[in-house]
Amino acid sequence: MRSLRLILGNARYFGPSWVFASINILFGTWAIYIPTVKDALNISKSELGIAIFFLALGVFTIFPFASAIINKFGVGKTTFYGVLLSCITAMLPLLAPNYYILMGALFLFGATNGVTDISMNTLVTEIEKKDKVKFMAASHGFFSLGGVLAGMGSFLIGPLSNPVLHMSIAVILVLVVNFRFRSQYFSEIAEEIENEPFSFGLLKPLLLLGLISFVAMGSEGAIVDWSGLYLKEITLAPEALWGLGFLGFQVTMTLGRFLGDGISDKIGSIKIVAIGAILAIIGYFLVLTGNTYFSILGFALNGLGFSVMVPEVFRIGGNVKGIDSSKGIAFIAGAGYTGFLCAPPILGFLAENYSLTRSFVVLLACGFLILLFTLLLKRKKA
């Protein structure tokens, strides 16, 4: 919790951390209106899955160019302008008059989020090196906190009855705070480092870690995208409760990220990932009861379980003997984003051709897969 106190007590660290929160405030506000957009455009679950795929595709497409953009404009400026562009593109999906424009709008939203994601992580890394402090994990906690704020905004769905107005309020909140603190990071410039080529020789020792990242990030994305629709169509929750699955998931995700480092120090990375998998499995069983309140509790347990997985897998991958830490983390991150990219259309296909419940049964099976992978990791380490 020391890094959290550092952020809250110093504007230099709060400014960059608020960017993390900003991105998830915008994304989370979009997420709670997914059922509304689906109904407004009269599209099927599989079509919705493909549309959400374009959001992830936008993120994935911008990654190869993000470093060049950051080096050209400076990491501070890229971060700030990335937030501005994200605010603009966040409005587009809710304004889309048809399915094809929705896909294009989500692609642009994903691309602006992608470049901001890379720049804000680079920004925090540069400040950490210059100031000799550590607040990266807590900054990611702020990302989850942004999701909590977006989830709390779900209570405005009924009173406002206007998705565009709701998103406008979120955009104003993001802009006001970022304009207030932009001077803390706007002039920061990242040190250019020549990247080494990736070697496929890294694949063997990192395979299990990559698989955990693939399944975990895919599952996280699926819960964010589909929890509202599940509460609406399967548990028949009233409209006011549609966003509570997302809110519960984000609250416990935030808590887990702020506390995870201390717990990991005591019990070890592999054990905490295994415990996270068990919590996620229990959460899925509660979701599959079909009861609204059990399902909301289940999504909350999912958040607590998944909160520790990707950070700990990064930690393990960065310390694999004989492998450069940057290469290990790059491989694991790539595997994770591939899972995030693939999950929405796969879940949409299953929901359309079988049922949304069947989709969550598959996610439950993925939880057991993660548990199996951690047991194999423990045996390999022993």
N, C-alpha and C positions, 0 to 999 in steps of 0.2 A: 504493500500500500504506500510505500515511500515515494514511488514515482507518481502516484496519484496526487499526493500532497504537493509534490514539486510542480505539477501542472496547475493545480488550483491556486498555488501561491505565487506564480510568476507568469506574467503576460507573454514572455518570450516563448514559453512552452505551451501555454494555453492556446495561442493563436493557431499553430500547426495542428494541435490535437482537435480543435473545433472543426477543422477541415474534414477530419475523419468522421466526426459526428454528422457534418453537413451532408456528406455523400449518402449516408444511410437514412437520414431524415427524408431526403428526396426519393430514394429508392423504396423505402418503407411506405411512404405515402402512396406511391404508385401501386405497391403490392396489395394494400388493403382495398384498392378499387379494381383489382383484377376481375372479381365476379361481376361487378357493375359493367365493366367494359365488355366482357363476354356476352352479357345479356343485351347491351345496347347495340352491338354489332351483329347479334344473332349468329355467333360462330360456335362450332363444335369444340369439344375438349381437345381433340387432336389438332385442330386449327389453332387453338389457343397455345398449345404446346409448341407448335412451329413458330408462332409469333414471339413467344418468350425465348425461343432458340435464337432469334435474330438479335435480341438484347445481348445474350451471351456472346454471339458472333461478333457484335460490335466491339465488345471488350477485348475479345481474343484477336481481332483484326488489327487493333491499334497498338498492341504490345510491341511488335517489331519496330515501330516508328517512334515510340515514346521517348527512348533515350536520345535520339537525334533532336526531337522537339525540345527536350529539357536542356540539352547542351546549347542549342541555338538561342533560346529565349531566357535561360536561367531557371533554376528549379523553383525559386520563389514566385517569379512571374507566371511560370507555367501552372503552378499550383493555384494561384489566385484566379487566373483567366480560365483554368479548367473548371473551377467552381462556378464562375459566371456562365460558362457554356452549359454546364450541367443543369443549372437553374432554368435556362431557356429550353433545353431539350426535354426536361422533366415534364413540361407542359404539353408537349406534342402528343404523347400517346392518349391523353385524355381528351384531346381535341380531334383525334383521327376520325374522319367521317366514314371510312370503310376499312376492310381487313388489310388490304395491300398497303395503304398509307400507315396503318398501325405497325406493320412489319418494318417499314422504313423509319418510322418515328422511334421504335424501340432500338433499331440498329444505331441511330444517331445518339440516343440516350446512353446506350452501352459504350459507344466509342468515347464520348466525353467523360463518362465515368471511368473508363479504362485509363485514359491518359492522366486523369486526376489521381487515380489510385497509385500509379507508378510514381508520379511526381511527389505526392505527399509522403510516401514511404521513403523516397530519396531525400526529401527535405528533412525529415526527422533523423535519418541516418547522418546527414551532414552536420546537423546541429549537435547531435550526440558526440560526434568526433571533435568538433570545435570546442564544445563546452565541457567535454569529458563527463557527461551525465548519461543516464539511461532512462528513457521514458517511452520506448517503442511499444512495449506490451500494454502499458496504460493507454497509449494512443489508440491501439486497437480496441481497448475497452471503451474508449469514447465512440468508436465506430458502432459498437453494440449499443451504447447509450443513445446514439442517434436513432437506432431502431426502436428503442424503448419509447422515445419521444414521438416517433411516427405511430407506434402502436397506441399510445395514449390518445393520439389524434383521431383514432377510430371512433371515439365517443362523439366526434363532430359530424359523423356520417349522417345521422338522422336530423339533427338540428339544422345543418347547412343544406343538405339535399342537393349539393352542387359540387361534384368532384373538382371542377376547374377552380372554383373559389377556394376549396380546401387546399389544393396544391399551391395556389397563389399565396395563401397564408404561410405555408411551409417555406416557400421560396423567399418571402419577405424576412422570415426569421433567420434563414441561412445567410441572406445578403447583409442584413443589419449587423450581425455579429462579425462576419468576415470583413466587412468594411472597417469596423471598429478595430480589429486586431491585425489587419493586413500588413501594417508597418513593421510588425514583429518578424516577418519572414519574407517580405516582398523582394528585398534586395539580395537574398541568399543565392549563391552560385555553387553548383555541384562540381566537385573535382572530377575531371574526365579520366576514366580508367579504361584502358584497352581490354576488351573482353577476350578471354581465351576460347578457342573453339570447343564445342561440346563433344565429348567422346562417348560412343556407345558402350565402351568398356565399363562405364559407370552403371550400366543397367542391372547387372547381376546383383551386386551388394545392396542396391537401392530399390530392388523390385518390390519387396514387401512394403517398404515405406511409401513407394509410389502408389501401390494399390490401396493402402489405407487412405492416402490423400485423395485419390480418385473417388473412392466410395464416400468418404466423409464430406467432401465439398459438394459432390453430387446430391447427397442426402440433404445437406443444409439448404442448397438452392431449391430443392423440391419442396421442402417444408415451407420456406418463405413464399414460394409461388402458389402452392396448392392448399395451404392450411385454411385460408378463408373460404375457398370453394368447398372443401371437405365439411367444414362446419355448417355451411349453408345447405348443401345438397344431401349429405349423409346423416348428420345429426339433427338436421332441420332446426338449427339455431335461429333465433330472431335476428334481424338485421343488426341490432346494436351490439351483438356478440361476435359478429363475423371476424372482427379484427383482434379478438382476444387470444386466439391461438398464436398469432404472430407476436402479439405483445408479450405473452408468457414466454415464448421462445427467446425473444430478445432480452427480457429482464434477466433470465437465468444465464443466458449467454454472456451478458455483461458481468454478472456476479462471478461466473466461472473464470473469466479472463482476468479479473482483478485479483482473484485469490489463487489462481492456478499455479503461478510460479512458486509460491511458498509451499504448497502441498507437494509439488513435483520435487522440490529439494529434499523433502522428508521421505517420500516413498519411491521416487524414481520415475522416469519418463514412461517406460513400458507399462508399469503397473497403473499409472494414472490414465493412460489411454484405454487399458482394459476395463477399468472402473467406469470410464466414460461410455464405453460400448455397452456395458451392462445397464447403465442408467438409460441410455437411448433405447435399448431393447424393451425395458419396462415401460418406457414412455410410449412406444409403438403399441404395446399390448393395451394400454389405457386408451389410446386413440381409436383402436379397432373395436372397442366396446360399442361405439356408435352413440354413446351418451355425451351430450354437449359438454358437461362440466368435467367428466373424466377425460374427454378428448383434449380440453384446454389444459388440464393438468398434465396430460401426456406430452403435449407440445412443449410445456415448460420443462419437463424432464429431458426431452430431446435436446433443448437448448443447453441445459447444464452438462449433459453428456458430450455433445459435440464441441462445446466451448474449448475444451482442452486438447482435442485431437490434433488439429492441424498445427498449432504452435509447438506441441511436443514432438510431432513427427519432423518438423523443421529442425528442432533442437537436436534430435537424434541424427538426422541426415547431415547436419552441419558438423558432426563429430565422428563420422564414419572413418575408421583408420585407413590412411593411404589415399583419401579422396579430398580434394580441395573443397572447403565448406561451401563456396559459392556455386560450384558445380552440383554438389549434392542438393542444395536448396533449390537451384534452378530446375533440376529434374523433378523434384517432388512438387514444386509449384506448377510446372507444366502438366504433370499428371492430374493435379487437383483441378486446374481450370478446364482440362479436357472433360473431367467428370461433370463439372458445372455446366459445360457446354452441351453435353449429351443428355443429361437428366431430364430437362423439360420436355423435349419431343418424345422421349421414351415413355415418360409418365403420361403424357397426353395420349399417346397411342394406346397404352394399356387402359386408361380411363375410358376412352372412346369405344374400344372393341370389347372390353370386359366390364370393368367398373372402377370407380375411384377407390373403392375399398380394396380391390385387387392391387392397385398401385401401391397402397400403403403396406400391403402384405409383402410386396417385393422389397420395400424399404426396410421392413422388419428383417427380412432375410439378409439384407445388406448389413444390418447391425450385427447379426451373427457372424457374417464374413469378417468384419473388422475384429471381432473378438478372436476368431480363429487366427487371423494374421498376427495379432499381438502374441498369442501363445506360440506361434512359430518363431516370432522375433525373439521371445524369451528363451526358447530352446536353442536358437542359433547363437544367441549371446552367451548362453551357458557353455 
